[in-house]
Structure formats: C-alpha cells, structure tokens
Amino acid sequence: MNHLLPFPKPPESPTEIFYEEAFKIALIRARVYCEKDFPCMLDFDLHGDTAGLAWNTPKLYKIQLNWWHCRTQTTDAMLNTLCHELAHIICFVKNAPNEKHGFLWQRSMVEAFGEFPTQYHDMETIPAAQSKAKKRIAESGIVIDLGV
Ligand SMILES: [Zn+2]
C-alpha cells in the first residue's frame, strides 16, 4: 500500500542532513567494497509503508528514504535501511541486478557495512495519541512497520 500522508514533506531539516552525512560515509564504504567509483544520489521523496528503495537507472544509482520514517523510526533502523539499499546498489554495480536479498546482497551488508542482513526491519508501529499528527496516522490505518 502506498498512502499519501495528510500533510506534505517538510523542508530539509537536521533529520535529512544527518542521513545525508551518513549516506556519504556509507557510499564511500560501498565504493571501496566494489573497488569502483560510481555515482549514487539520495533523496527523501518516498512515502507510505516502505522505508527505503534502491533504483538502478542507466546513468545513476539512486536511493530513496522515507522522510516520515526518518522522523519516526529509530536511527539504528534507518541506518540499517540506508545500508540495506546501498547493498542493493552494490549488487547493481557488480552486475547482479536480480540478486534481490541473496548471498551477494547479504555478504555486502556484512562485509561492506558490518550490518546484519535483515530483509525486513523491525520497526515499531507508532502508538496512537502520542501526538495529534501521529494519532491521525494511526486512525488512517497506516502501519509503519515494513522495511523494503
Ligand atoms: Zn531490499
């Protein structure tokens, strides 16, 4: 399911800046692991249930993170998501686009990032009534507990 949230994505904030900095470091690790310099960008346009996505376009690799998850999930979960997506990019770079969450992807998670290769992330759902906005999300039936 891909829900529209009841309010627009806010402008860039320390949240985005934090994950952009983490992305730069993780991208260096991915390039070292691949022994190849490749272009990859990050944006925060993703919304709905999915925490992150990896794109394999002809000229550029791209990762999308869910801006709402970046604000509501734990930093550990979202950094794992960032590495999860970059491990997909590593598979693209290594010409294994159909790898999905197979051996090369799992090995990349461990060897490039030192992260546990979980396909789905254990993200806590947001309790209702913590705030008006979160209550609206809960009432709308959105379950924010899915990874990629
Ligand atoms: Zn994945």
Boltz pocket constraint, residues with backbone or C-beta under 6 A from the ligand:
constraints:
  - pocket:
      binder: B
      contacts: [[A, 84], [A, 88], [A, 100], [A, 101], [A, 119], [A, 148]]
      max_distance: 6.0
